[in-house]
């Protein structure tokens, strides 16, 4: 919900193109941050496909 409100506020102020560009940047960053947090919180040490398959279970 907050993301939608943020997006609409940016769109109102700077236009749709800027809102889409910034939204893409935010979500690109969030993927990596979420992965690091999941690995840390659930103590996932494995890398590669094995670590990915274990971690993806915890992603919303």
N, C-alpha and C positions, 0 to 999 in steps of 0.2 A: 504494500500500500504506500509506504513512504517513497519507494522508488517511483511509483506512478505520479505522486504529487510533485516530487523533485523534477521529474521529466516535464510535466506540464508547466511548472514555473519557469524552467529554462526555455521551453518552447515559446511561452508568452513573451519573455524578455528578449531572446536572441534568435528565435525562429526554429522551425522544424529541423533544418539541416544541422544546426549546432547542437540541438537536443539529442538527435540520433547519434552524432559523432561522439559526444561526451558520454552518452549512455553505453556505447560500445566500449569505450576506454574503461569505464568503471567495471563492466562485466568481464572484460579481459583480465583485469587485475584481480577481481574477486575469485576467479577460478583457482589461481595460484595460491592466494591467501587461504582459501577454504581448504585446499589440499594440504598445505603446511599445517594448518590448525588441526585437521583430522588426524594426520600422522602423529602429531605431538600428543594430542588428547588421548588417543587410543593406542599409543605406543607402538605404532606400526613401523617396523624396522626394515621389512622387505622392500626391495625396489622392483622395478619392472612390472610385468603383468601380474605377478603374484601379489605384490603390494597394492597395485591399483585395484584388483578385484576385491581385496580385503577392505580397502578404504572406501570404495564406491558404495558399500553397504550403509555407510554412515552419512552419506551426502543426502541432503533433503530432497 
